[in-house]
């Protein structure tokens, strides 16, 4: 899914530098529902965490950052 969002970003901005693409994908990520557990000592409501990283990828939000 993340690779697909990266491809969409590059189709909108063909020469988008990698750091900018990564930033857009991370900033566009949405929190996920949590069971209030922990993984590796990191609570699931703290992002990034070991269970879902920075959250669920959101193509529309990531693309609309630019």
HELIX and SHEET records of a PDB file:
HELIX    1   1 UNK A    2  UNK A   12  1                                  11    
HELIX    2   2 UNK A   18  UNK A   28  1                                  11    
HELIX    3   3 UNK A   59  UNK A   64  1                                   6    
SHEET    1   A 2 UNK A  38  UNK A  39  0                                        
SHEET    2   A 2 UNK A  42  UNK A  43 -1                                        
END                                                                             
